[in-house]
Amino acid sequence: MNYFDLFALPHSFSLDLSQLSSAFQALQKTAHPDKFAHASAQEQLLAVQKSATINDAYQTLKNPLKRAEYILLERDTDMPSEQASFQDNFFLMHQMELHEMLEELSTADDVDSAVDQARETLDTEFQTLFIQLEQLLQTHSNEADTKACEVVRKLKFYQKLQLELERIEEQLFDD
Amino acid sequence: MALLQIAEPGQSTVPHEHRLAAGIDLGTTNSLIASVKSGLAETLLDDNNRDILPSVVSYQADAIVVGDDAKAFAVSDAENTIISAKRLIGRSLNDIEQKYPNLPYQFVGNENHPNIQTRQGEINPVQVSSEILKSLAKRAEHALGGELTGVVITVPAYFDDAQRQSTKDAAKLAGIEVLRLLNEPTAAAVAYGLDSLSSADQKNSNEGVIAVYDLGGGTFDISILRLNKGVFEVLATGGDSALGGDDFDLLVVDYLVKNLGEEAGLVRPLSPSLERQLLQQACFAKEQLTTQSSVEVKLSLPNNNSFTTTITKEHFDQLIKPLVSKTLRACRRALKDAQITTDEIIEVVMVGGSTRVPLVRSEVENYFKRTPLTSIDPDKVVAIGAAIQADILAGNKPDSDILLLDVIPLSLGIETMGGLVEKIIPRNTTIPVAKAQEFTTFKDGQTAMAIHVLQGERELVDDCRSLARFELRGIPPMTAGAAHIRVTFKVDADGLLKVTAMEKSSKVAAYIEVKPAFGLEESQITQMLTDSMSNAEQDMQARMLKEQQVEAKRVLESVQSALAADGDLLTEEVRNNIAKGLFNLVDVTQKSAESVTGIKDIEEAIAQVDKLTAHFAELRMDSSIRQALAGHSVDEI
């Protein structure tokens, strides 16, 4: 079943998250295995399956990048595989610079402000791309959808950098 | 069960049957059992009016002794008296020896199945836990005046798959039906959620984010939950399944041995009984220091010597400070995972006896910048929450609005080339969950694939917990990278994992119910069950028959109430066929006690009903899901 239909939500990238969350909770109140703990084995199994689907649907729609991918998949957009080579050399070069920026954090004179600055850089660039993605997904054309795929891939690079920054931060400020 | 009764639509066929259910807090140091009696959850007492059962089992020559009676043997017969078995459950020998080098037991068995040598033979930690469960269940059946339908057993949120599975195995050995394994902090949140958090004097108090800080005897958990109209959604959980009040004791013992050892004649290796005595004194000191500024520790040494020394609160605090800081680091990570800041936390709940230590309280208060809630006895709160949930799961509260959405504490993944772990389900994913990932072959013509299931956060296989290994064989020979092997992970509502693997083009499948490498094998459990019965073969048969009869009753009840509620979704023909299936099930169940093939007959009749109602069950589920949202959008307008 389509995830948007499951939650009775419009098929749209912009989503009211509180509406999503209350629809999710309403569904789990009927399908969760706890509601079937005294029922037959068959019903228990069915409840686990349904409940797992609802959980997966919720996680997919809650996370903006996963939601974008889901929409693109729904529109039958041809998505390049994760391993396919990336064409945008300028973007790749810039990614390497950002990596270096993160690597140098631990040796910065003022670690705190360097971390803050790095975070701001990543957040700003992520936001710029994210706005692009929103616009592309609203266009509803094959061309725009193909471009949107590329933007999603780029955003994933940023997501990895953000995770990396978190890891570095944890190391720097632990103990 | 002569005639099938059909109730009013929407009503249960058995409206007034109250099923006896209980919640068990199977703790490292102490265990409790609680139940809901006339709407109120309370702990159940033994014949001497005690509710706390020390988690101690002593294997004496003529009997297995549990609780306070076993504790009496702790020093005099340390090797045969197992305390804190929860710290050993689901762990490898290597793991145990590294973490607790001075245990007074003789370990036997192999690396993955460590047993303790007692005078009653080799005993597995699962068996020790099962004795504690048995004792509690007996107490409950006595107190409630009937047989238990099922129990909810609590486990630390940070328990891994092996530890959870072993806990469930312990219940199986004890002959107890487990309705659910429930995470301890979630149970505590339920206990508080129905009490102080929803009380009228606190504005908006039943909505918002709370933190549960649970420091027990052997484990530490931190859970961050969002409460909203009866839904307890765990946003993140963290902790350490080998950090608790016991570790405070160990630090004190190590301090005594290292600093006063020569003076007092305490040089390791010490006798098991002396190690045990040291631990008891350390624990005593810890407890005294919650209210006193210093405590005198006395040890009776061999040759009628004795030794006395003083420990101050400052010194004790200094010893345990690093461990308390470690718990706060776990809190910080859990908050980060939940994407919540300390300012957003409306309440901090303290659970577990070790939260009585003043330094723990003050540090938690400092960190969260608010006074933690301690209004429910930290020793009882988990059992009380478990009892509330057990009452609901048993079906005694069909209109209950409570829903617990819990998560897995540690990521699950499989080994890929180069000893790396590919995560399939990340930590803090809401359960139940099913996730699949595709892998491919490494060499041309490869026909088999080893699948190594791991749990943990680190990148390298060696740093993660190995849960199980299995092989997918019979992959058609193809060029490297051409095969598509789909590995599916399913985690149920108890947090237990099942893994399947399938090659897509040939549909060659391998299936494994991940029985962790460090637990008991199914055959061992059956063997232990048989061993425990006086008339093994017959008793085992009787037990299996009873299990099938119970399941038959469940099937009857649930299909009947389904027909009563939604029978109009079906054609008359289908309804008649289902009715025939039910009559057959009633018939074989009635005859099963006299028939040699009774167990098998019921199994077959249930399978037949399942087949007849499979589509109906699915229809009902989908229709109730649609209704849930229809009602929901009306609410919102």
Interface residues (C-beta under 8 A of the other chain):
Chain A: L6 F7 A8 Q19 S22 A23 Q25 A26 L27 Q28 K29 T30 A31 H32 P33 D34 A37 H38 A39 S40 A41 Q42 E43 L46 A47 V48 Q49 K50 S51 A52 T53 N55 D56 Y58 Q59 E166 E170 D174
Chain B: R19 T149 G150 L179 R180 N228 K229 V231 E233 R329 R333 K336 Q389 I392 L393 A394 G395 D401 L403 L404 L405 T429 T430 I431 P432 V433 A434 K435 K490 D492 A493 E551 R554 V555 S558 V559 I606 D610 T613 A614 A617 E618 M621 S624 I625 Q627 A628 L629 G631 H632 S633 E636
